[in-house]
């Protein structure tokens, strides 16, 4: 029975206040990196500023949604890419030297 409770926790939507705050952090960080040249640089104390202004809030926002990946859309193009029944090319055997080694002239 504990698995039923775990599934209920996994399927619960994230807290809207936390999600709104992370969205704002991502937006402000992306704007800062895009508009301020100093925000694209490197700090000796914390390292790369775009990492901390954009990538870390994005990864925490993704973790808030429990690392769910987007659902792949099945289109005709993706179905065409997955061919079935096509045999892989095989190498042809080379000419036989009838057990002799080639000699240099």
N, CA and C atoms as an extended XYZ file, in Angstrom:
315
Properties=species:S:1:pos:R:3:atomname:S:1:resname:S:1:resid:I:1 pbc="F F F"
N         0.783       -1.215        0.000 N   UNK     1
C         0.000        0.000        0.000 CA  UNK     1
C         0.827        1.283        0.000 C   UNK     1
N         2.108        1.259        0.424 N   UNK     2
C         2.854        2.514        0.396 CA  UNK     2
C         3.085        3.034       -1.009 C   UNK     2
N         3.082        2.164       -2.031 N   UNK     3
C         3.301        2.644       -3.387 CA  UNK     3
C         2.152        3.510       -3.868 C   UNK     3
N         0.933        3.246       -3.405 N   UNK     4
C        -0.204        4.079       -3.798 CA  UNK     4
C        -0.028        5.500       -3.275 C   UNK     4
N         0.497        5.626       -2.050 N   UNK     5
C         0.723        6.962       -1.491 CA  UNK     5
C         1.859        7.674       -2.217 C   UNK     5
N         2.892        6.937       -2.603 N   UNK     6
C         3.991        7.544       -3.339 CA  UNK     6
C         3.533        8.027       -4.701 C   UNK     6
N         2.700        7.257       -5.384 N   UNK     7
C         2.186        7.678       -6.688 CA  UNK     7
C         1.324        8.918       -6.560 C   UNK     7
N         0.574        9.036       -5.469 N   UNK     8
C        -0.251       10.227       -5.263 CA  UNK     8
C         0.630       11.452       -5.070 C   UNK     8
N         1.768       11.293       -4.393 N   UNK     9
C         2.673       12.419       -4.183 CA  UNK     9
C         3.342       12.810       -5.499 C   UNK     9
N         3.711       11.840       -6.318 N   UNK    10
C         4.367       12.115       -7.590 CA  UNK    10
C         3.420       12.808       -8.554 C   UNK    10
N         2.151       12.436       -8.546 N   UNK    11
C         1.187       13.020       -9.473 CA  UNK    11
C         0.618       14.348       -8.998 C   UNK    11
N         0.968       14.787       -7.800 N   UNK    12
C         0.460       16.052       -7.284 CA  UNK    12
C         1.100       17.211       -8.049 C   UNK    12
N         0.318       18.240       -8.361 N   UNK    13
C         0.901       19.394       -9.063 CA  UNK    13
C         1.819       20.180       -8.125 C   UNK    13
N         2.798       20.879       -8.674 N   UNK    14
C         3.710       21.654       -7.823 CA  UNK    14
C         3.003       22.857       -7.212 C   UNK    14
N         3.609       23.387       -6.162 N   UNK    15
C         3.067       24.556       -5.482 CA  UNK    15
C         3.081       25.744       -6.444 C   UNK    15
N         1.939       26.384       -6.683 N   UNK    16
C         1.903       27.483       -7.668 CA  UNK    16
C         2.742       28.685       -7.255 C   UNK    16
N         2.909       28.952       -5.954 N   UNK    17
C         3.726       30.091       -5.524 CA  UNK    17
C         5.188       29.857       -5.852 C   UNK    17
N         5.653       28.637       -5.623 N   UNK    18
C         7.042       28.315       -5.930 CA  UNK    18
C         7.290       28.333       -7.438 C   UNK    18
N         6.324       27.818       -8.186 N   UNK    19
C         6.471       27.836       -9.642 CA  UNK    19
C         6.479       29.265      -10.182 C   UNK    19
N         5.639       30.115       -9.657 N   UNK    20
C         5.606       31.509      -10.092 CA  UNK    20
C         6.933       32.212       -9.772 C   UNK    20
N         7.482       31.931       -8.594 N   UNK    21
C         8.769       32.522       -8.225 CA  UNK    21
C         9.895       32.052       -9.127 C   UNK    21
N         9.913       30.752       -9.457 N   UNK    22
C        10.949       30.241      -10.356 CA  UNK    22
C        10.806       30.801      -11.760 C   UNK    22
N         9.569       30.966      -12.214 N   UNK    23
C         9.361       31.579      -13.538 CA  UNK    23
C         9.921       32.989      -13.573 C   UNK    23
N         9.677       33.733      -12.490 N   UNK    24
C        10.190       35.108      -12.436 CA  UNK    24
C        11.715       35.132      -12.406 C   UNK    24
N        12.314       34.202      -11.642 N   UNK    25
C        13.780       34.136      -11.608 CA  UNK    25
C        14.358       33.819      -12.981 C   UNK    25
N        13.744       32.889      -13.689 N   UNK    26
C        14.219       32.534      -15.033 CA  UNK    26
C        14.072       33.729      -15.972 C   UNK    26
N        12.937       34.407      -15.910 N   UNK    27
C        12.695       35.556      -16.776 CA  UNK    27
C        13.691       36.678      -16.490 C   UNK    27
N        13.860       37.045      -15.223 N   UNK    28
C        14.773       38.131      -14.876 CA  UNK    28
C        16.219       37.757      -15.179 C   UNK    28
N        16.588       36.502      -14.944 N   UNK    29
C        17.948       36.071      -15.251 CA  UNK    29
C        18.235       36.098      -16.735 C   UNK    29
N        17.261       35.634      -17.536 N   UNK    30
C        17.447       35.652      -18.988 CA  UNK    30
C        17.520       37.086      -19.512 C   UNK    30
N        16.687       37.969      -18.977 N   UNK    31
C        16.745       39.371      -19.384 CA  UNK    31
C        18.078       40.008      -18.988 C   UNK    31
N        18.558       39.693      -17.798 N   UNK    32
C        19.840       40.258      -17.355 CA  UNK    32
C        20.983       39.795      -18.248 C   UNK    32
N        20.985       38.505      -18.588 N   UNK    33
C        22.054       37.987      -19.447 CA  UNK    33
C        21.953       38.568      -20.853 C   UNK    33
N        20.727       38.760      -21.333 N   UNK    34
C        20.551       39.277      -22.692 CA  UNK    34
C        20.875       40.774      -22.791 C   UNK    34
N        20.568       41.526      -21.750 N   UNK    35
C        20.685       42.978      -21.857 CA  UNK    35
C        21.920       43.576      -21.186 C   UNK    35
N        22.474       42.897      -20.196 N   UNK    36
C        23.617       43.451      -19.470 CA  UNK    36
C        24.886       42.672      -19.810 C   UNK    36
N        25.857       43.314      -20.394 N   UNK    37
C        27.098       42.604      -20.728 CA  UNK    37
C        27.830       42.067      -19.492 C   UNK    37
N        27.705       42.733      -18.363 N   UNK    38
C        28.379       42.264      -17.154 CA  UNK    38
C        27.784       40.950      -16.648 C   UNK    38
N        26.518       40.697      -16.958 N   UNK    39
C        25.870       39.460      -16.510 CA  UNK    39
C        26.296       38.259      -17.343 C   UNK    39
N        26.998       38.499      -18.431 N   UNK    40
C        27.487       37.397      -19.264 CA  UNK    40
C        28.884       36.960      -18.866 C   UNK    40
N        29.420       37.574      -17.871 N   UNK    41
C        30.813       37.350      -17.508 CA  UNK    41
C        31.021       36.260      -16.481 C   UNK    41
N        32.118       36.411      -15.765 N   UNK    42
C        32.569       35.419      -14.805 CA  UNK    42
C        32.913       36.124      -13.503 C   UNK    42
N        32.476       35.554      -12.401 N   UNK    43
C        32.796       36.100      -11.096 CA  UNK    43
C        33.801       35.183      -10.410 C   UNK    43
N        34.751       35.773       -9.693 N   UNK    44
C        35.746       34.937       -9.016 CA  UNK    44
C        35.144       34.207       -7.823 C   UNK    44
N        34.076       34.702       -7.266 N   UNK    45
C        33.472       34.070       -6.095 CA  UNK    45
C        32.487       32.977       -6.465 C   UNK    45
N        31.637       33.206       -7.462 N   UNK    46
C        30.591       32.206       -7.759 CA  UNK    46
C        30.741       31.563       -9.128 C   UNK    46
N        31.648       32.044       -9.952 N   UNK    47
C        31.877       31.415      -11.251 CA  UNK    47
C        31.096       32.075      -12.362 C   UNK    47
N        30.611       31.272      -13.275 N   UNK    48
C        29.920       31.769      -14.463 CA  UNK    48
C        28.561       32.358      -14.080 C   UNK    48
N        28.354       33.603      -14.424 N   UNK    49
C        27.093       34.261      -14.066 CA  UNK    49
C        25.889       33.739      -14.857 C   UNK    49
N        25.992       33.448      -16.169 N   UNK    50
C        24.825       32.892      -16.848 CA  UNK    50
C        24.382       31.544      -16.270 C   UNK    50
N        25.327       30.789      -15.731 N   UNK    51
C        24.959       29.532      -15.085 CA  UNK    51
C        24.026       29.790      -13.912 C   UNK    51
N        24.383       30.756      -13.075 N   UNK    52
C        23.592       31.022      -11.880 CA  UNK    52
C        22.351       31.856      -12.160 C   UNK    52
N        22.366       32.641      -13.228 N   UNK    53
C        21.212       33.487      -13.526 CA  UNK    53
C        20.157       32.798      -14.376 C   UNK    53
N        20.566       31.824      -15.199 N   UNK    54
C        19.613       31.191      -16.108 CA  UNK    54
C        19.549       29.674      -15.907 C   UNK    54
N        20.684       29.005      -15.963 N   UNK    55
C        20.677       27.539      -15.980 CA  UNK    55
C        20.229       26.939      -14.653 C   UNK    55
N        20.676       27.469      -13.534 N   UNK    56
C        20.276       26.906      -12.241 CA  UNK    56
C        18.787       27.126      -11.945 C   UNK    56
N        18.218       28.322      -12.192 N   UNK    57
C        16.765       28.430      -12.010 CA  UNK    57
C        15.976       27.529      -12.967 C   UNK    57
N        16.479       27.350      -14.202 N   UNK    58
C        15.789       26.442      -15.124 CA  UNK    58
C        15.834       25.002      -14.633 C   UNK    58
N        16.972       24.569      -14.123 N   UNK    59
C        17.066       23.190      -13.648 CA  UNK    59
C        16.222       22.984      -12.387 C   UNK    59
N        16.128       23.978      -11.525 N   UNK    60
C        15.274       23.823      -10.351 CA  UNK    60
C        13.798       23.855      -10.736 C   UNK    60
N        13.451       24.608      -11.759 N   UNK    61
C        12.069       24.615      -12.250 CA  UNK    61
C        11.730       23.254      -12.842 C   UNK    61
N        12.678       22.664      -13.558 N   UNK    62
C        12.482       21.328      -14.120 CA  UNK    62
C        12.368       20.292      -13.006 C   UNK    62
N        13.170       20.433      -11.953 N   UNK    63
C        13.097       19.512      -10.827 CA  UNK    63
C        11.784       19.680      -10.069 C   UNK    63
N        11.224       20.871      -10.062 N   UNK    64
C         9.931       21.091       -9.425 CA  UNK    64
C         8.851       20.261      -10.098 C   UNK    64
N         8.995       20.073      -11.386 N   UNK    65
C         8.035       19.243      -12.125 CA  UNK    65
C         8.483       17.789      -12.169 C   UNK    65
N         9.379       17.412      -11.287 N   UNK    66
C         9.855       16.040      -11.105 CA  UNK    66
C        10.458       15.449      -12.360 C   UNK    66
N        11.238       16.259      -13.064 N   UNK    67
C        12.017       15.835      -14.224 CA  UNK    67
C        11.155       15.173      -15.298 C   UNK    67
N         9.961       15.657      -15.487 N   UNK    68
C         9.111       15.125      -16.546 CA  UNK    68
C         9.602       15.650      -17.888 C   UNK    68
N         9.748       14.761      -18.820 N   UNK    69
C        10.169       15.153      -20.158 CA  UNK    69
C         8.936       15.460      -20.996 C   UNK    69
N         9.055       16.327      -21.982 N   UNK    70
C         7.915       16.605      -22.837 CA  UNK    70
C         7.496       15.371      -23.605 C   UNK    70
N         6.199       15.255      -23.842 N   UNK    71
C         5.655       14.093      -24.534 CA  UNK    71
C         6.000       14.182      -26.021 C   UNK    71
N         6.648       13.148      -26.574 N   UNK    72
C         6.999       13.212      -27.992 CA  UNK    72
C         5.746       13.129      -28.856 C   UNK    72
N         5.709       13.956      -29.842 N   UNK    73
C         4.564       13.944      -30.769 CA  UNK    73
C         4.836       12.933      -31.863 C   UNK    73
N         3.860       12.103      -32.119 N   UNK    74
C         4.029       11.118      -33.189 CA  UNK    74
C         3.460       11.721      -34.469 C   UNK    74
N         4.338       11.993      -35.393 N   UNK    75
C         3.928       12.540      -36.672 CA  UNK    75
C         4.329       11.565      -37.764 C   UNK    75
N         3.920       11.882      -38.953 N   UNK    76
C         4.255       11.019      -40.085 CA  UNK    76
C         5.760       11.002      -40.319 C   UNK    76
N         6.413       12.120      -40.074 N   UNK    77
C         7.865       12.177      -40.289 CA  UNK    77
C         8.594       11.275      -39.300 C   UNK    77
N         8.172       11.259      -38.037 N   UNK    78
C         8.842       10.389      -37.069 CA  UNK    78
C         8.518        8.931      -37.343 C   UNK    78
N         7.336        8.660      -37.842 N   UNK    79
C         7.003        7.271      -38.175 CA  UNK    79
C         7.801        6.794      -39.373 C   UNK    79
N         8.074        7.687      -40.324 N   UNK    80
C         8.859        7.301      -41.493 CA  UNK    80
C        10.306        7.012      -41.123 C   UNK    80
N        10.831        7.722      -40.112 N   UNK    81
C        12.213        7.521      -39.715 CA  UNK    81
C        12.456        6.136      -39.120 C   UNK    81
N        11.448        5.577      -38.479 N   UNK    82
C        11.592        4.279      -37.837 CA  UNK    82
C        11.191        3.188      -38.828 C   UNK    82
N        12.138        2.782      -39.631 N   UNK    83
C        11.859        1.754      -40.622 CA  UNK    83
C        12.009        0.385      -39.988 C   UNK    83
N        11.160       -0.493      -40.401 N   UNK    84
C        11.240       -1.859      -39.885 CA  UNK    84
C        11.421       -2.812      -41.050 C   UNK    84
N        12.169       -3.855      -40.811 N   UNK    85
C        12.339       -4.888      -41.806 CA  UNK    85
C        13.407       -4.597      -42.840 C   UNK    85
N        14.125       -3.502      -42.701 N   UNK    86
C        15.175       -3.181      -43.648 CA  UNK    86
C        16.458       -3.823      -43.134 C   UNK    86
N        17.021       -4.681      -43.948 N   UNK    87
C        18.237       -5.375      -43.532 CA  UNK    87
C        19.438       -4.441      -43.597 C   UNK    87
N        20.371       -4.661      -42.718 N   UNK    88
C        21.585       -3.864      -42.705 CA  UNK    88
C        22.529       -4.367      -43.784 C   UNK    88
N        23.294       -3.459      -44.360 N   UNK    89
C        24.237       -3.838      -45.410 CA  UNK    89
C        25.314       -4.743      -44.837 C   UNK    89
N        25.712       -5.706      -45.604 N   UNK    90
C        26.741       -6.658      -45.181 CA  UNK    90
C        27.986       -6.476      -46.029 C   UNK    90
N        29.127       -6.790      -45.471 N   UNK    91
C        30.375       -6.707      -46.225 CA  UNK    91
C        30.502       -7.932      -47.118 C   UNK    91
N        31.019       -7.687      -48.300 N   UNK    92
C        31.286       -8.790      -49.217 CA  UNK    92
C        32.653       -9.374      -48.886 C   UNK    92
N        32.791      -10.681      -48.953 N   UNK    93
C        34.112      -11.254      -48.681 CA  UNK    93
C        35.102      -10.821      -49.762 C   UNK    93
N        36.323      -10.538      -49.342 N   UNK    94
C        37.361      -10.078      -50.260 CA  UNK    94
C        37.895      -11.218      -51.103 C   UNK    94
N        38.739      -10.901      -52.072 N   UNK    95
C        39.302      -11.955      -52.918 CA  UNK    95
C        40.236      -12.842      -52.101 C   UNK    95
N        40.186      -14.101      -52.359 N   UNK    96
C        41.019      -15.049      -51.618 CA  UNK    96
C        42.426      -15.090      -52.218 C   UNK    96
N        43.395      -15.170      -51.368 N   UNK    97
C        44.784      -15.259      -51.846 CA  UNK    97
C        45.260      -16.705      -51.832 C   UNK    97
N        44.360      -17.620      -51.586 N   UNK    98
C        44.617      -19.058      -51.568 CA  UNK    98
C        45.751      -19.415      -50.600 C   UNK    98
N        45.750      -18.775      -49.453 N   UNK    99
C        46.689      -19.136      -48.421 CA  UNK    99
C        48.082      -18.571      -48.613 C   UNK    99
N        48.322      -17.814      -49.635 N   UNK   100
C        49.642      -17.254      -49.870 CA  UNK   100
C        49.703      -15.818      -49.378 C   UNK   100
N        50.851      -15.435      -48.955 N   UNK   101
C        51.069      -14.062      -48.581 CA  UNK   101
C        51.579      -13.286      -49.785 C   UNK   101
N        51.159      -12.064      -49.886 N   UNK   102
C        51.629      -11.227      -50.996 CA  UNK   102
C        53.092      -10.862      -50.737 C   UNK   102
N        53.878      -10.904      -51.757 N   UNK   103
C        55.293      -10.565      -51.633 CA  UNK   103
C        55.567       -9.206      -52.232 C   UNK   103
N        56.409       -8.486      -51.582 N   UNK   104
C        56.819       -7.186      -52.130 CA  UNK   104
C        57.831       -7.411      -53.231 C   UNK   104
N        57.762       -6.634      -54.300 N   UNK   105
C        58.638       -6.836      -55.450 CA  UNK   105
C        60.009       -6.280      -55.255 C   UNK   105
